[in-house]
Amino acid sequence: MVKDVLIIGCGCIGLSTGILLLKTKQYNSVKIWAKDLPPNVTSNKAAALWYPFLSNPPDKVGKWSAETMEYFQKHILNDPKSGTLLKKVNELFRKPKKEDPDWKPFIKSFRRARKDELPEGYADGYAIDDGFVMDTDMYMNWLVDTFKALGGQIEQREVVDIREPFIYSDIVINCTGLGAKELVKDGHMYPTRGQIVVVKNTSDRSIMDEEDYICYVIPRISNTVLGGTAQDHDYNMNPTKQDTDEILKRVAAISPKFSRRKLEILGVKVGLRPSRYEIRLEPELLQDNSKLLIHNYGHGGSGFTVSWGCAQEVLNLIQQNIPNLKQSKSKAPILQSKL
Amino acid sequence: MTDKDIASKEGSWKELIRKGDIVDSTKILEDEVKKTPDNSMAWMYLGTVYAEDDKDTEALRALETSVKLDPNNLAARVLLSVSLANELQLERSMDVLYQWIKRNPMYSAIANQYTYNEKQNDTAPQSMVNPFIDEDNPFLYQLDTIGIEYKQKTIIDMFTEASRVNLENPDPDVHIILGILDNVRSDYESAVNHFKLALEIRPDDYQLWNKLGATLTNGSRPQEALSSYYKALEINPSYVRARANLGIAFMNMADYPNAAKNLLHAISMRPNVPNHMWDTLTNIFLILHRDDLVTKSRQKDVSLLQDDLELF
């Protein structure tokens, strides 16, 4: 069956979903409508590192993360234009850590960090040797270019009523992130503010220390990102000096090589993570079962990490639900004929 | 001007409209009402041309003037009631027809047996007033509705009685009016019967074939409407309203390529296209996912779409 799909939202979730839909070649057209386009979307503010981070439910996030890793390895990492870079990841602990992460069963290459990998003062760590990072500005451009090259269309257009896109399409994917709070009145949505400091390259691997606070060093192609903050329900889009100082103090505590006087600061950015108690990825049938709405939002701090797994799930949900979709009889409004 | 002059002029206008050059006849009649602004017949023919061109707002204005200049111009009253019905000014449409029967020597006796409350002076334009809501007192809404239903029944009773005056030789005008009144109260089945009966007497009346088609479409029978529109267009190939209605019938059948084809055809027939036609065409292109054509039709320039005409 030939169908049209309309995606609302042009962050990494909307774009990844659009690209997978187009790759199936089963859809007549795939369009994105979005209030803001890259680089003015939250995704462009992300670090970003592939790592299951700040989102639920753990079992599904683990599965989607693994699928995303596989997709990157197969289709993206070898494309220099994608802005992605293979980097070892270490999550560090000051005290020995007995438990393995929830997502361990899904990531084959997970191992414990060796002693020689631990900076002074750290007793334990997780390691993923085939982890990777994305230079988000480059990666977002690559997503947009790939989507368009496959025939996708992007229109800057704010949707205020979820019924509006259904005038044009029977299948709509809601990838609005924090926008879902208003668009579908989801009271579970809230921002988790993140501030980052961009510096000149300084590290050969991604490092995280998140036991007592959020702290990370993520080296990318053209710079390194230092983070961060995770301030729930904070809508402040402006960087604060207090956060910058706090971030620099924390990274300096990881190792003296990240001390302030050794860093050259290039910029400071703020983004609002689209947080929810768990990712909402589910179908909803509307208008007497003639319209299919699939929600794909609430990815918190894991958007990039789960993006391709979630996109695959959207594809599955469309396939499962198309048979339940009743044909809408008349798409055009009935016009009065003149006597 | 002598009566003979007027008669010969009317003859020439009729001929003009029959020939179907809408651009030409619009211009000639617009000039004519400038020269003789108190000539009811000139305004009536101008109104006819506008209506055939699917421009009800303009038609309404010309026909109001025609009836105001000569309240006994019964033909203009029928045309005016149609324009009012198309513009959903239903109560005024009935009032205009009430004056038709009252002023018609053949049937005025019937009209005088009934009590019918006209809303106001029947030539006063009320286009800005919603007849169903009294803003000062919203509770009057229901009363007013009952009033309209009562009026509807009264006027249909009057014309039904008129239609029985001579059952051997039915008066087609009376049946056309009953068809209009049935449309006003959405009784499309009865309207179809009246129009069909009138068509037996006037098989070459292309406006009447269009009325039958529009009634069938509005009554959710667009498939049956097609042949009525084809008949109207066979008699008068440049009848824009029938062509546009044909497009709407295809839309109702969800046959969007044919809808686009006929609307585009209607649009390409003359230079001043009313906005509502462009909007309908744009909607069809949206449904067809032809974004390239949506862009073109939004510019409202038919030359941009000339090459696409044959695609459908």
Interface residues (C-beta under 8 A of the other chain):
Chain A: D4 N28 S29 Q153 Y168 K329 S330 K331 A332 P333 I334 L335 Q336 S337 K338 L339
Chain B: D54 D56 V82 A85 N86 L88 I180 N183 N210 K211 G213 A214 T215 T217 N218 A225 R241 A244 N245 I248 A249 M251 N252 A254 Y256 A259 T280 N283 I284 L286 I287 H289 D291
